[in-house]
Amino acid sequence: MAKRSKRQQERPEDAELLSTVETTVAALRAQGPDTLDDAVYAAASALAAAPAGWEAVSRAVLRTAERALRRCWEGGWQPADVMRLVRRELTAAETRFAVDAVAAEARRYAPGTLGARWAAQLAELDVRVWWEADDAFLEGFAGRERLSRFETAACALGALRLIGGLPRIGAAGPLPGAAHARPAVAVEPRMLARIRALLAKAESTEFAEEAEALSAKAQQLMARYSMDEALLAAHSAEPVDGPATCRVGVEGPYESAKALLLDAVAEANHCRAVWTSEYDFSTVVGFEGDLELVELMYTSLLVQATTAMRRAGDDHHARGRSRRTRDFRQSFLIAYAARIRDRLTVAAEAVVAEGARAEAEVLPVLAARDVAVGESTERLFPAMTSHRLKGRDAEGWARGEEAADAAKLR
């Protein structure tokens, strides 16, 4: 029998059980830490022994998951955002259940009605409908995970409790399934390939001078692309989209220092980054092409910074001076981010100055874009605050600056 890619039709007898599952999940969200485990066990026992049967429970659980996820999307969440929290808070089995729930919900959208970032997130999560029918989902899940029906019900309820309790947050892009959505402006493929290749080489080389040259070239290409794209948009007769947003995961450890690094990359590339610490992401505001490039550069710099940090710690440890402490690593990354901010900004400004000598309109156009990005950020985050990060380990700070000097821009 071929696997179905579409949800099964709801049956009249399913409505009552669906209401029961949703009520149960809502009641679990109201439980405190002292009573939660007992409440989950009681609810899972009742669900596993439901008179309607396990197949009906399976359909009801999937419908509950689909409804909860759609509310998440309408509240501003995206698949990657939800899964970051699920991985942080829940077990491996609950995480796999959540991935399957995302796959079930995604069936409702026609091809071509998902934004590029949304589609990329689904691909990265490898969401797919592996079950033949919705009434067989829980049985198949239990077999795959080697769980009893009680354990399967508890797993589903644990995941649904977290997903169903997520609050509304600011939107970051169109909802999935939006009809006739305008395609996002993407970086020209050949340019993007060149930048990716440069950054990949910078991440893999063991020679500081080579990494410096490769990363410098990548930043120059990014700055030139941003400048050219802004000029083309300014002269276009077609309507031009304003600033957009994307979310970038910023997970621990040392998440505050990583957020600082992302902010440095965003600022140097005409974007703004706002860190939401409780949900492990930053929202980057900017024009579409710039957003894509900021994600690329940040990912590469984070890889290089982490590698350099580990090498510095290993070097000190080999000499009998263990520097594997949290203070050393936190200070290293903060100093790295601060130094990278200076270097990226200088590199970008040099490209803009060169462009301004050839085209007088460059500076006003870029200034207008910066204003638009700033206004959009203020509108989306009217209550945002800023704070300073301080390194507590002087040696870690010094080594972080050295790594930024050696591995990044001149």
Solvent accessible surface area in square Angstrom, and as a share of the most:
residue,aa,sasa,rsa
1,M,160,0.71
2,A,85,0.66
3,K,121,0.51
4,R,105,0.38
5,S,79,0.51
6,K,155,0.66
7,R,92,0.33
8,Q,23,0.10
9,Q,156,0.69
10,E,85,0.38
11,R,100,0.37
12,P,125,0.79
13,E,110,0.49
14,D,9,0.04
15,A,64,0.49
16,E,141,0.63
17,L,17,0.08
18,L,10,0.05
19,S,60,0.39
20,T,66,0.38
21,V,0,0.00
22,E,45,0.20
23,T,90,0.52
24,T,31,0.18
25,V,5,0.03
26,A,44,0.34
27,A,51,0.40
28,L,4,0.02
29,R,98,0.36
30,A,88,0.68
31,Q,59,0.26
32,G,32,0.31
33,P,128,0.81
34,D,139,0.72
35,T,69,0.40
36,L,35,0.18
37,D,87,0.45
38,D,100,0.52
39,A,24,0.19
40,V,20,0.11
41,Y,113,0.43
42,A,68,0.52
43,A,18,0.14
44,A,0,0.00
45,S,57,0.37
46,A,69,0.53
47,L,9,0.04
48,A,26,0.20
49,A,79,0.61
50,A,16,0.12
51,P,144,0.91
52,A,63,0.49
53,G,29,0.28
54,W,16,0.06
55,E,103,0.46
56,A,7,0.05
57,V,0,0.00
58,S,0,0.00
59,R,9,0.03
60,A,1,0.01
61,V,1,0.00
62,L,0,0.00
63,R,6,0.02
64,T,4,0.03
65,A,0,0.00
66,E,8,0.03
67,R,108,0.39
68,A,3,0.03
69,L,0,0.00
70,R,47,0.17
71,R,127,0.47
72,C,7,0.04
73,W,6,0.02
74,E,83,0.37
75,G,3,0.03
76,G,6,0.05
77,W,2,0.01
78,Q,16,0.07
79,P,0,0.00
80,A,27,0.21
81,D,2,0.01
82,V,0,0.00
83,M,1,0.00
84,R,17,0.06
85,L,6,0.03
86,V,0,0.00
87,R,118,0.43
88,R,118,0.43
89,E,92,0.41
90,L,40,0.20
91,T,83,0.48
92,A,63,0.49
93,A,20,0.16
94,E,23,0.10
95,T,21,0.12
96,R,108,0.39
97,F,1,0.00
98,A,0,0.00
99,V,28,0.16
100,D,7,0.04
101,A,0,0.00
102,V,2,0.01
103,A,4,0.03
104,A,2,0.01
105,E,4,0.02
106,A,22,0.17
107,R,35,0.13
108,R,126,0.46
109,Y,28,0.11
110,A,59,0.46
111,P,136,0.85
112,G,81,0.78
113,T,28,0.16
114,L,49,0.25
115,G,29,0.27
116,A,79,0.61
117,R,65,0.24
118,W,15,0.05
119,A,44,0.34
120,A,60,0.46
121,Q,27,0.12
122,L,18,0.09
123,A,76,0.59
124,E,154,0.69
125,L,32,0.16
126,D,93,0.48
127,V,29,0.17
128,R,146,0.53
129,V,29,0.17
130,W,43,0.15
131,W,7,0.02
132,E,71,0.32
133,A,13,0.10
134,D,2,0.01
135,D,22,0.11
136,A,45,0.35
137,F,0,0.00
138,L,1,0.00
139,E,89,0.40
140,G,28,0.27
141,F,0,0.00
142,A,9,0.07
143,G,55,0.53
144,R,104,0.38
145,E,26,0.12
146,R,221,0.81
147,L,46,0.23
148,S,57,0.37
149,R,116,0.42
150,F,74,0.31
151,E,81,0.36
152,T,0,0.00
153,A,1,0.01
154,A,19,0.15
155,C,11,0.06
156,A,1,0.00
157,L,1,0.00
158,G,12,0.12
159,A,0,0.00
160,L,1,0.01
161,R,66,0.24
162,L,31,0.15
163,I,1,0.01
164,G,20,0.19
165,G,42,0.41
166,L,32,0.16
167,P,66,0.42
168,R,186,0.68
169,I,35,0.18
170,G,44,0.43
171,A,67,0.52
172,A,5,0.04
173,G,45,0.43
174,P,85,0.53
175,L,70,0.35
176,P,3,0.02
177,G,29,0.28
178,A,36,0.28
179,A,76,0.59
180,H,180,0.80
181,A,51,0.39
182,R,155,0.56
183,P,119,0.75
184,A,56,0.43
185,V,75,0.43
186,A,70,0.54
187,V,3,0.02
188,E,85,0.38
189,P,102,0.64
190,R,192,0.70
191,M,43,0.19
192,L,23,0.11
193,A,58,0.45
194,R,125,0.46
195,I,0,0.00
196,R,124,0.45
197,A,49,0.38
198,L,30,0.15
199,L,5,0.03
200,A,55,0.43
201,K,114,0.48
202,A,3,0.02
203,E,62,0.28
204,S,87,0.56
205,T,23,0.14
206,E,136,0.61
207,F,143,0.60
208,A,39,0.30
209,E,125,0.56
210,E,80,0.36
211,A,6,0.05
212,E,20,0.09
213,A,54,0.42
214,L,25,0.12
215,S,0,0.00
216,A,18,0.14
217,K,69,0.29
218,A,0,0.00
219,Q,0,0.00
220,Q,57,0.25
221,L,8,0.04
222,M,0,0.00
223,A,6,0.04
224,R,82,0.30
225,Y,23,0.09
226,S,4,0.03
227,M,18,0.08
228,D,73,0.38
229,E,31,0.14
230,A,1,0.01
231,L,28,0.14
232,L,131,0.65
233,A,19,0.15
234,A,54,0.42
235,H,123,0.55
236,S,53,0.34
237,A,109,0.84
238,E,124,0.55
239,P,101,0.64
240,V,77,0.44
241,D,66,0.34
242,G,43,0.42
243,P,37,0.23
244,A,30,0.23
245,T,17,0.10
246,C,3,0.02
247,R,24,0.09
248,V,17,0.10
249,G,27,0.26
250,V,1,0.01
251,E,70,0.31
252,G,43,0.42
253,P,76,0.48
254,Y,22,0.08
255,E,56,0.25
256,S,19,0.12
257,A,1,0.01
258,K,31,0.13
259,A,8,0.07
260,L,47,0.23
261,L,5,0.02
262,L,0,0.00
263,D,44,0.23
264,A,0,0.00
265,V,0,0.00
266,A,0,0.00
267,E,97,0.43
268,A,7,0.06
269,N,7,0.03
270,H,40,0.18
271,C,3,0.02
272,R,92,0.34
273,A,18,0.14
274,V,19,0.11
275,W,68,0.24
276,T,28,0.16
277,S,57,0.37
278,E,99,0.44
279,Y,39,0.15
280,D,13,0.07
281,F,5,0.02
282,S,1,0.01
283,T,6,0.03
284,V,0,0.00
285,V,0,0.00
286,G,0,0.00
287,F,21,0.09
288,E,34,0.15
289,G,2,0.02
290,D,4,0.02
291,L,0,0.00
292,E,41,0.18
293,L,2,0.01
294,V,0,0.00
295,E,53,0.24
296,L,33,0.16
297,M,0,0.00
298,Y,6,0.02
299,T,77,0.45
300,S,1,0.01
301,L,0,0.00
302,L,41,0.20
303,V,63,0.36
304,Q,11,0.05
305,A,0,0.00
306,T,30,0.17
307,T,48,0.28
308,A,20,0.16
309,M,7,0.03
310,R,135,0.49
311,R,126,0.46
312,A,5,0.04
313,G,0,0.00
314,D,66,0.34
315,D,58,0.30
316,H,1,0.00
317,H,93,0.41
318,A,88,0.68
319,R,145,0.53
320,G,69,0.67
321,R,111,0.41
322,S,67,0.43
323,R,56,0.21
324,R,115,0.42
325,T,74,0.43
326,R,134,0.49
327,D,65,0.34
328,F,0,0.00
329,R,44,0.16
330,Q,36,0.16
331,S,0,0.00
332,F,1,0.00
333,L,9,0.04
334,I,4,0.02
335,A,1,0.01
336,Y,1,0.00
337,A,0,0.00
338,A,41,0.32
339,R,79,0.29
340,I,0,0.00
341,R,48,0.18
342,D,74,0.38
343,R,31,0.11
344,L,0,0.00
345,T,38,0.22
346,V,88,0.51
347,A,15,0.12
348,A,8,0.06
349,E,104,0.47
350,A,61,0.47
351,V,7,0.04
352,V,19,0.11
353,A,45,0.35
354,E,91,0.41
355,G,10,0.10
356,A,22,0.17
357,R,187,0.68
358,A,96,0.74
359,E,69,0.31
360,A,89,0.69
361,E,60,0.27
362,V,1,0.01
363,L,100,0.50
364,P,81,0.51
365,V,17,0.10
366,L,10,0.05
367,A,52,0.41
368,A,63,0.49
369,R,19,0.07
370,D,65,0.34
371,V,89,0.51
372,A,30,0.23
373,V,3,0.02
374,G,16,0.15
375,E,104,0.47
376,S,8,0.05
377,T,0,0.00
378,E,93,0.42
379,R,169,0.62
380,L,69,0.34
381,F,41,0.17
382,P,110,0.69
383,A,89,0.69
384,M,64,0.29
385,T,129,0.75
386,S,111,0.72
387,H,123,0.55
388,R,213,0.78
389,L,45,0.23
390,K,162,0.68
391,G,29,0.28
392,R,202,0.74
393,D,19,0.10
394,A,86,0.67
395,E,50,0.22
396,G,0,0.00
397,W,83,0.29
398,A,42,0.32
399,R,49,0.18
400,G,0,0.00
401,E,68,0.30
402,E,97,0.43
403,A,14,0.11
404,A,0,0.00
405,D,52,0.27
406,A,42,0.33
407,A,16,0.12
408,K,0,0.00
409,L,1,0.01
410,R,199,0.73
